[in-house]
């Protein structure tokens, strides 16, 4: 796989990338599938975890990008397509693992400008079937569609952090943060976030993402402080602990992908926390 297509490494050929992800705390099934088109080529990465264990880590080799682009992307055994204006399909086959899922938007897309361009995040309901070994699982949970056109210049960056918390059909949080090269901690990061509450998607005035890492630098816990406006006396808070995760080497970059159990406003839900950095 071309890591530039996944990571937006500063190559101006990178045109578009979409990520579909989901998490089901009851069954312990979590997944992420990302497809990208760049320079007339297409690539994909699929991660599936079950009961705390990565059961599929699959990077598909580049193929010629289809005329429909991300609207109907096939790369090896991975397929992503747009079934309707607010509905997307995901199918994959791997070594002992398969998914057939449909994601349907639960509201309008939120727009963030902290990830190398105008990114979109959209809370979705996820329905379908999964097979892990000899076990078949009915999937019914929350997830997210994220779209990130543009490129990141990794000569100027130390890492990118992306967080999503899915707390109900009317409540979700998405935060992106970029740390400049040479910065030692999150105080120097540029971040942006959105909060979905009820039927409204609110751009956050300020966000703070704090993390606890293990000895290998992988996420273990996370905390969010969210200020809706400049006048807020106190932030809204969320806390999450990692349920499972895995790391993937992508050429010159490393992706640490973790799925979390989040707590906020008396609610509990699943979510994701990605850290992308030079290897």
N, C-alpha and C positions, 0 to 999 in steps of 0.2 A: 504493500500500500504506500502511496505517496503521502508522507506525513504532512506536507504542506496543505493538502486538501482537508485534512482533519483540523490542523492547528492554526491555519491562517498565519503562515510564517512571514508574511511580508511580500509574498509573491503576488504581483498585481493580476496574475491570471486567475486567482481564486475568485470565483464569481458568486458562489452561494453555498450554504450548508444548512441542513435541517437535522434536528435531533428530536427523536421521540423517546420518552422515558416514562417509567411507571414503577409503582411500588405497592405491594400488598403485604401488610404486616401480619395478617392472620395466617397466610400460607407461606410467608417467607420468600415470596417470589418477587424479584426486582430485575429490571432490565433497562438497557439503553441501546438504541440503534441510531447511528448517525450516518447520513449520506452527504456527499459533497460533489460538486462539479467544479473543475478548474482546468483552464486551458484546453477545453474540448474533451477532457477525460472525466471519468467518474470513479469514485472510491467509496468504501463503506467500512464501518467498524461496528461490531455487535458485541455487547456484554450481557450475559444473563447470570444471575446469582440465585441460588435456592438454598434455604435453610443455612445461610451463612457461608456458603461455599460457592466460588465461581465455577459454574458448570459449562460456560461457553465464553471464550475470548477469541473472537474471529475477525481478523482484518482481511478484507477481500482485495485482491489485486485490482489495479486500475483497468477500466474498460473504456471504450469510446462513450462519451456522454450521449444519452438519448436526446432526440429532438425536443421532447417534452420536458427535459431537465428534471427538476425535483418533483414535477407533477406526476411522473411515472418513472422511477429510477430502479433499475435492475443492475445489481453488481454481484455476480456469482450467485450464491444462494440467498441473498438479501434482496427484498423488494420493498420499496416505499412508494406510495401513490396517494393522490388526492382523489377521494371518492366523491366528494361534494365540496361546495365552498367552505364548509366548516367541519369537514369530516375527512380523516386520513386513515389509510390502511398500512399495516406492517405485517410482513411475512418473512420468515427465515427458516432455514434448515441447517443444523449443525451436527456435530458428533453426539448423537443421543439427545439432542434438544431441538424442539421446533416451536414456533410461535405463529399464531394467526390472530391478529388483534385489529380492532377498530377503535380509533380515538375520535371523540366528538367534542368540539369546543363547548365549554360551559359559559362562555362570555366573550367579550371582545379581546383582541390581543393587546397586551401592554407593550409599550415601546420604551427601550432603554438606550442611552447613547454612551455607555461606559465601556463598551467592548469592541472598540475598533470600528465603530460605525453604528448604524441604527439596528439594534437587535430587537427581536420580538419574542415575547413569552406568553403562552396561552394555556390556561388551566383546562384540562380535558377529563372526560370520563373515558375509561378504558374497559372494553369488553372483548371477550374472545376465549380462545383455548390455548393451552400450552402443554407440551409434553416434555417431561424430564425423565430420561430413562424409560422405565415401564409405567411411570405415573402420569396420568392425565389430570390437568388442573383447569377448572373453569375460572377465568380471570374476570373480576369485577372490582375495579378500584379506581383511584385517581391517578393522573399522570400529567404530562406536560408536552407541548410542542414548542420547540424553540427554533428560531431561524436567525442566522447570523451571517449576513453578507459582509464582504469587506475583508481586510487583512490586518493582522497585528505585526508590528515591527519588533521582532525579538532582540534586536540589537539595543533597543531602548527599554526593555521590560525584564523584570525579574520573575514575575508570575502573574497568572490570571486566576481569579477565584470566582466560581459561579455557584450560587445557592438557590435551592427551591424548596419550599415547604408547602405541602398540600394538606390542608386541615379541614376541608369540607368543600362541598360544591359551591359554597358562598364565601370561602376564605382561603387565601393563598398568598404567599410572599415569594418574590424573586429579587435577588441581589447579585450584581456583578461588581467586581473590584479588580483594578489593575495596579500592580506595584511597579514603580519605575526601577530600572536597573540601578544597583548601588544602594537602594533603600534597605534598611535593616528590619523594619517591622511594618505593621499595617497603618501606622500613623501617617505614612507618606502616600497611601493608596488613594486613587481616584475611584469613587464608587457611586453607584446609582441603584435605586430599588423601587419596586412598586408593591402596593398592597391591594389585593382584591378583597373587598368586604361587601357583602350583600351583592348588589348589582353594579357596584361602582369599582373602577380601577383607579387608584390614587397614586400619583407619582410622589415618592417620599422626598421630603426636604433634606434629610440627612440619614445616613445609615452607618452603623458600626458593626463589623463582623469580627468576633473574637473566637479563637480556636485553641484547642489542646491537641498536641500531636504526640505520636509514639516515638520511639527511638529511631525509627526509619524515616521520620518526617511525614507520616501518614495521619490523616485526620482521625481523632477519637471523639471529640466533643466540639460543639459549636454554640455560640450565643449571638443573638441579634438584638440590637437596640435600634428602634425605628422611630424617627421623628417625622410626623406628618406635616407639620408646619414649623416655621421659625418661632412662633409664639408658644409652642408646647413647653410646659414646665417639666414634664417627664416623658420618656420614650415608651412606646409599646415594646414588649420584650418577648423573645422566643428562645427556647433552649432545645438542643438536640443532641442525642447520643448515637454513635455509629452502630448500625445493626450488622452491616457487612460491607465489604469493599474489595477492590483489587487495583493493581497498578499495571499500566501498559506502556512499554517503550515505543515511541513513535519517532524513530529516527533521532533527531537532535533534541527531542522533547520527551517529557514523561508526563503521563496523565495518571493522577491518583483520583479514582472515582469511588465515592462512598455513598451509601444509602443510609438514611438516618430515621430515627423515631423523633418527631418534633412535638413540642408542647408549647401552646400559646393560647391565651385567653380561656383557659380551662378546657381546651381541646387537645386532642392527640391525632397525629397524622404522620404519614410517610413523607419523604423528600430526598433530595440529592444534594451532594456537595462535591464539586469537582475542583481540583487544583491542577493547573497546567503550567509547567515550568521547563526550562532547559534541563536536559538530562545531566 
